[in-house]
Amino acid sequence: MWRLNAVRHKAGRQGSDLEEFKFKRREHEKELRRARKDSQLVSKRLLLNDDEEEDGTMDTLASDQVVELFNMVRHGRDLVKKEADLRALRKALRSPSAHLILIKQPNSIAILVTNLCGPNPQCRLEAARCLHELSHSPHSEVDSLRLRQATPYLITFLSGQSPKFTELCLYTLGNMCPDSENVRDMLLAQGIIPALNNCIQIHRTNLAVVEAVGFTLSQLISANYVTGTIIPAVLASGLIPRLLSVLTPDSQFGLGPVIECAWCLHYLACSNVDNGALVAQGTLLHCTSLLVTLGVAVAKGSIEEGIELLIWPLLRCVGNLLLSGPLGALQPQLNDSRLLAALCAFPQAFLQTHPALARESIWVLNNLTAAADSSVFCSALFYLNLVPALIQLLPFSHGINIMVLRVLGNIAHQGREYCLHLAQAGLLPALCATLKMADTEVVTFSLEVLGQLMASDPQLAEEFVRQSGLPMLEAIQYSNQETIRLRATHLLEHHLPPHCTVDTSASQ
Amino acid sequence: MLQPELIQLLTASDLVDLRIDAIPKLQVGFRPGCFFSSSGSQDGEAKLTFIPQQILLNKDHELFEDGDIHRHLYLQNLSTCPAYDSPTARQCEFRCYISGCSQVFSTVEDYEHHYNTLHRHVCSSCQRSLPSARLLDIHIQEWHDSLFSILAERQDMYQCLVEGCGSKFRTRDQRKDHMIKIHKYPSDFMFDKVKRIKNIKIAKKNMLQKGTSMEVSMSIMILPQSSLSPSSPPQTNRDHSTTERDIPTGFLGRCVSARVLSKGSEVMAGGFRESLKVMSLRQDATLASVWSGVCFKNNTINHVCLTQGDVSNVIALVIP
């Protein structure tokens, strides 16, 4: 998988390089978080070419050299020489300063486009590479608007037969997608979606191209202010089944294509445009199936590098699709009980490395257990003895314990049998601990769950008292946080057995 | 990392029936008359408001932030193996919810010890914390029950503080004498409640926190048997009268050094804490033997976090 291979190579450097790399990454991460808060989170990809080292030296040419190269391309008649000139130009464009120089030349893009469509395949390739470099430019002047002359051709070439060329066109288009709504409208009008559909069909055995299609599509649908037309167009295009067929990881090629397709599915599902259509085309079935496969892999200990990049979008897709209709209707697609086991396994496996992933996994469990007809899933959690695994997550913050408490609350709400089973699984002592936590929201949820348990059967209230839980409720009565104070008082007044007094001198 | 049961569940052979619809369903619903029926709470103003709810998260939801960042780092070729710099799950901290306390602890045991030591058996009138339920009862009776003083004029109302004794006396002094004579309590045992303790010279010098909200700050120094702490006050006579400037001496030759700070103070001396714990459990032991269990560490002053009521109580038991 070329992306992760590149990463591994970089990580292998020693010493100060690594420190610098880590520092750079931390800074970059902060930038990305800021960008996300401003709804400006955008990424572009640069395809590296075979004849370059990954962090190869850039021959930064002087501006007049760039101009000269371009003029040779413009006026050249000899195709072999032109190919060489284009290659040199492409290499020069690896340096961002050359971008500005080039676009200042009159008709620069038009010339590149001419070569893109020209008779010589090698010239086409080099011209495409030039455009690709420009699409990845850090300069705001080199934007999609400037490159728009190329798009009809790039889109047409998606139905072509050359994988390498197609891949370039795809990534170039993908880089252009996030720039503006106008660009996306233009691409839509020029037929990018049927072209992508065609492309993935033609090149379905070439996983590098499949990955590129996935990337481009994800860029198209994840951009902000996605117009009302893009996602319905995607849903109607026949792309969904093709994306779903990619969801079987190839052990040799790696996770790249599956990751891209999964993120596409996530963006489609969370837009909530027509999730019923997604489900009808089998999305829930395929995604849950893959999650089970990944759960099995995680259980066996084979946690492949980058696997979380795949688990994440799948969880999100499934989580949101669970709201697309009554759970009973979705059940045929959710019939593998190992899904529940996988949803409990991911938090255990990723708690320390990716706590947010653990939280999202529990979120999916919430959506499975909160519906009107969730009783079958709640029963299954007991049958498979998964509740203790959930209870063990209660000490952890980062939103994890709150989500777990939601799930436990959902289960308790099912009925008395469920409450008794929860108590059997050891929930009451765990609640005694969560009632003491610093986060008020945790305490609030704990009181809610506790209230439900005690109300369902008096023996649970007695058990709670036996576990020395009463002092906790009394303590909370003294809190200055009204939400928990009121709830604690309510529990003490309404749900504790009458012989139990507030003075707990008997209990230690 | 992964529990064995989970592993087994996921790697189960194909012969096991894994279908959800094959799993027996537990009965839904509550007993009639249960406060929570399946149709919701019957109480008009229900205090418990949780309802199971499926949650739809859109693309930009904050819950999705970490995953999005991870994805974009990957796209931009900057992901590394997760061992570097990822946010790790934090264990929740614990907080004391007693209003005005708001101390935070990293383990349940620390919190529980704090709570059991300081907040059990609290008098709701004067906020004093007593070491046991019985002493709390006696305290309330003697200090906050107006009927008590009326009755005390006519009958023996002051109970002996030693559990199991049962003797009652007409005055506090009589009780004190009884406890010294019969129960061998030391003569510098303090029987009277001391509500306010003015600053002692040493305390002023050693006062750590400025602008403390506590009215009084007090430093008890009991001299060690073997050595003197650097800033120890001069020894005074054993005197049964209570004066503010009296420094208790040589309680059974052991020493404890404590300083009461305002509510912000955090560190508890191990030995002192131990002794308070013991005190609250073994009410029948004479306080002498309890205090003898205290360890004094290296002549340093161990800061103790106590409420004002606690301190008064300690003094009441220790200082003449």
Interface residues (C-beta under 8 A of the other chain):
Chain A: R3 L4 A6 V7 K10 A11 F21 K22 K24 R25 R26 H28 E29 L32 R33 R36 S39 L41 S43 K44 R45 S222 I259 W263 Y267 C270 S271 N272 V292 G295 V296 V298 A299 K300 G301 E305 G306 E308 L309 W312 P313 R316 G319 N320 L322 L323 Q331 L334 N335 D336 S337 R338 A341 A342 C344 A345 Q348 A349 L351 Q352 T353 H354 P355 A356 L357 A358 R359 E360 W363 N366 N367 T369 A370 A371 S374 S375 V376 F377 C378 S379 A380 F382 Y383 L384 N385 L386 A389 P395 F396 S397 H398 G399 I400 N401 R406 G409 N410 H413 Q414 G415 R416 E417 Y418 H421 A433 T434 K436 M437 A438 D439 V442 V443 F445 L447 E448 V449 G451 Q452 A455 S456 D457 P471 A475 I476 Y478 S479 N480 Q481 I484 L486 R487 T489 H490 H494 H495 D503 S505
Chain B: M1 L2 Q3 E5 L6 I7 L9 L10 T11 A12 L18 R19 I20 D21 I23 P24 K25 L26 Q27 V28 G29 F30 R31 C34 F35 F36 S38 K47 L48 T49 F50 I51 P52 Q53 Q54 I55 L56 L57 N58 K59 D60 L63 F64 E65 D66 G67 D68 I69 H70 R71 H72 L73 Y74 L75 Q76 N77 L78 S79 T80 C81 P82 A83 Y84 D85 S86 P87 T88 A89 R90 Q91 C92 E93 F94 R95 C96 Y97 I98 S99 G100 V104 V108 Y111 E112 Y115 H119 R120 S132 A133 R134
